[in-house]
Amino acid sequence: SLYSEMGRNDLAYQLISQKIQLYRNDKALMYFYASLSGMTGRTTQAIKAYKQYIQMNPTDSAGYNDLGFILADKTSQYALAYKYAQKAYTMAPNDFAVLDTLGWANFKLKQYPQAESYIYAAYKQTQDFDTANHLKQVYLAQGKIAEANQVILISPKLQQMQFEQNLVDQTMLILM
């Protein structure tokens, strides 16, 4: 996890892939392995690992959500992506990541009004770069140029700086 936090996902994947068979019943490790597989472009491996994770932990919306997202974003299995995203939504209807995934699956299925409603709700919660980019694409697909131009895309680097500043602020409050 340390390598992953430093943005060294390939190295983190190499380390975890060497040990995953030893700890294949560990839910947290399987989820991390699935995530790293996806982050390093190993889509087929990520899909397989997320399915294993869901079997191990069928009550965790994150597994369904992440599987739905990777299917929508990296394959053409949009109907299946929607199915997993919908399952995650029934479990965590207010989670911004789930809303974004369900919206993205709808976008890929060319159901733009539904996509807009979910992604807009996610955007209102987080305004992160990926969600903002998804919302912008949904608006453009519908010909809503003015709305698309109003979406603010904050770079991931700026978001990280804001996150770090918030941590510093919270730490200072705790110390005071």
C-alpha positions as CSV (number, residue, x, y, z in Angstrom):
1,S,0.0,0.0,0.0
2,L,2.9,2.3,0.6
3,Y,4.1,2.0,-3.0
4,S,0.6,2.6,-4.2
5,E,0.3,5.8,-2.1
6,M,3.5,7.0,-3.7
7,G,2.1,6.4,-7.2
8,R,4.3,3.4,-7.8
9,N,1.4,1.1,-8.8
10,D,3.5,-1.2,-11.0
11,L,5.8,-2.0,-8.2
12,A,2.9,-2.5,-5.8
13,Y,1.3,-4.8,-8.3
14,Q,4.5,-6.8,-8.7
15,L,4.8,-7.3,-4.9
16,I,1.2,-8.2,-4.3
17,S,0.9,-10.5,-7.4
18,Q,3.9,-12.6,-6.0
19,K,2.0,-13.2,-2.7
20,I,-1.7,-13.3,-3.7
21,Q,-1.8,-17.1,-3.9
22,L,-0.5,-17.4,-0.4
23,Y,-3.2,-15.1,0.9
24,R,-6.0,-15.7,-1.6
25,N,-8.6,-15.9,1.2
26,D,-7.7,-12.4,2.6
27,K,-10.5,-10.1,1.5
28,A,-8.6,-6.9,1.9
29,L,-5.6,-8.2,0.0
30,M,-7.9,-9.5,-2.8
31,Y,-9.5,-6.1,-3.2
32,F,-6.2,-4.4,-3.3
33,Y,-4.9,-6.9,-5.9
34,A,-8.0,-6.3,-8.0
35,S,-7.6,-2.5,-7.7
36,L,-3.9,-2.6,-8.6
37,S,-4.6,-4.9,-11.5
38,G,-7.0,-2.3,-12.9
39,M,-4.7,0.7,-12.2
40,T,-1.9,-1.0,-14.0
41,G,-3.9,-1.8,-17.1
42,R,-4.4,-5.5,-16.5
43,T,-8.1,-5.3,-17.2
44,T,-8.8,-9.0,-17.6
45,Q,-7.0,-9.8,-14.4
46,A,-8.8,-7.0,-12.6
47,I,-12.2,-8.3,-13.7
48,K,-11.3,-11.8,-12.5
49,A,-10.0,-10.5,-9.2
50,Y,-13.0,-8.3,-8.5
51,K,-15.3,-11.3,-9.2
52,Q,-13.3,-13.3,-6.7
53,Y,-13.5,-10.5,-4.2
54,I,-17.3,-10.2,-4.6
55,Q,-17.6,-13.9,-3.9
56,M,-15.6,-13.5,-0.8
57,N,-17.4,-10.3,0.3
58,P,-20.8,-10.1,-1.3
59,T,-22.0,-7.3,1.0
60,D,-19.3,-4.7,0.1
61,S,-20.6,-2.2,-2.5
62,A,-17.0,-1.3,-3.4
63,G,-16.4,-4.6,-5.2
64,Y,-19.5,-4.3,-7.3
65,N,-18.8,-0.6,-8.0
66,D,-15.2,-1.1,-9.1
67,L,-16.1,-4.0,-11.3
68,G,-18.9,-2.0,-12.9
69,F,-16.6,0.9,-13.5
70,I,-13.8,-1.1,-15.1
71,L,-16.3,-2.9,-17.3
72,A,-17.8,0.4,-18.4
73,D,-14.5,2.2,-18.9
74,K,-12.2,-0.5,-20.3
75,T,-14.5,-2.9,-22.1
76,S,-17.6,-2.8,-24.3
77,Q,-19.7,-4.9,-21.8
78,Y,-21.8,-1.9,-20.9
79,A,-25.0,-3.8,-19.9
80,L,-23.0,-6.0,-17.5
81,A,-21.3,-2.8,-16.1
82,Y,-24.7,-1.4,-15.5
83,K,-25.8,-4.5,-13.7
84,Y,-22.8,-4.3,-11.3
85,A,-23.2,-0.6,-10.9
86,Q,-26.9,-0.9,-10.1
87,K,-26.1,-3.6,-7.5
88,A,-23.6,-1.2,-5.8
89,Y,-26.2,1.6,-6.0
90,T,-28.8,-0.6,-4.1
91,M,-26.2,-1.0,-1.4
92,A,-24.7,2.5,-1.2
93,P,-27.1,5.0,-3.0
94,N,-25.3,8.1,-1.7
95,D,-21.7,7.1,-2.4
96,F,-20.3,9.5,-4.9
97,A,-18.1,6.8,-6.5
98,V,-21.2,4.6,-7.0
99,L,-23.2,7.5,-8.4
100,D,-20.4,8.2,-10.9
101,T,-20.0,4.6,-11.9
102,L,-23.8,4.2,-12.5
103,G,-23.8,7.4,-14.4
104,W,-20.8,6.3,-16.5
105,A,-22.5,3.0,-17.3
106,N,-25.6,4.9,-18.4
107,F,-23.4,7.1,-20.5
108,K,-21.8,4.2,-22.3
109,L,-25.3,2.8,-22.9
110,K,-26.2,6.2,-24.4
111,Q,-28.8,6.9,-21.7
112,Y,-27.7,10.5,-21.3
113,P,-30.4,12.0,-19.1
114,Q,-29.9,9.1,-16.6
115,A,-26.2,9.5,-16.8
116,E,-26.4,13.2,-16.2
117,S,-28.6,12.8,-13.0
118,Y,-26.2,10.3,-11.4
119,I,-23.0,12.0,-12.4
120,Y,-24.2,15.4,-11.5
121,A,-25.1,14.1,-8.0
122,A,-21.6,12.7,-7.7
123,Y,-20.1,15.9,-8.9
124,K,-22.0,17.9,-6.3
125,Q,-20.5,15.8,-3.6
126,T,-16.9,15.6,-4.7
127,Q,-16.0,17.7,-7.8
128,D,-13.0,15.5,-8.4
129,F,-11.3,15.5,-11.7
130,D,-12.7,12.2,-13.1
131,T,-16.2,12.9,-12.1
132,A,-16.0,16.4,-13.5
133,N,-14.7,15.0,-16.7
134,H,-17.5,12.5,-16.9
135,L,-20.1,15.2,-16.3
136,K,-18.5,17.3,-19.0
137,Q,-18.6,14.4,-21.5
138,V,-22.3,13.7,-20.7
139,Y,-23.2,17.4,-21.3
140,L,-21.3,17.4,-24.6
141,A,-23.0,14.2,-25.7
142,Q,-26.3,15.9,-25.2
143,G,-25.2,19.1,-27.0
144,K,-25.3,21.1,-23.7
145,I,-22.2,23.2,-24.5
146,A,-22.9,26.0,-22.0
147,E,-23.3,23.5,-19.1
148,A,-20.2,21.6,-20.2
149,N,-18.2,24.8,-20.2
150,Q,-19.3,25.5,-16.6
151,V,-17.9,22.2,-15.3
152,I,-14.7,23.0,-13.4
153,L,-11.9,20.5,-13.9
154,I,-9.5,20.6,-11.0
155,S,-6.3,18.8,-11.8
156,P,-5.4,15.7,-9.7
157,K,-2.2,17.5,-8.5
158,L,-4.2,20.4,-7.2
159,Q,-6.7,18.1,-5.5
160,Q,-3.8,16.3,-3.8
161,M,-2.5,19.6,-2.6
162,Q,-5.9,20.5,-1.2
163,F,-6.2,17.1,0.5
164,E,-2.8,17.5,2.1
165,Q,-3.7,21.0,3.3
166,N,-6.9,19.7,4.8
167,L,-4.9,17.0,6.6
168,V,-2.5,19.6,8.0
169,D,-5.4,21.7,9.1
170,Q,-7.1,18.8,10.8
171,T,-3.9,17.8,12.5
172,M,-3.4,21.3,13.8
173,L,-6.9,21.4,15.2
174,I,-6.3,18.1,17.0
175,L,-3.0,19.3,18.5
176,M,-4.6,22.5,19.7
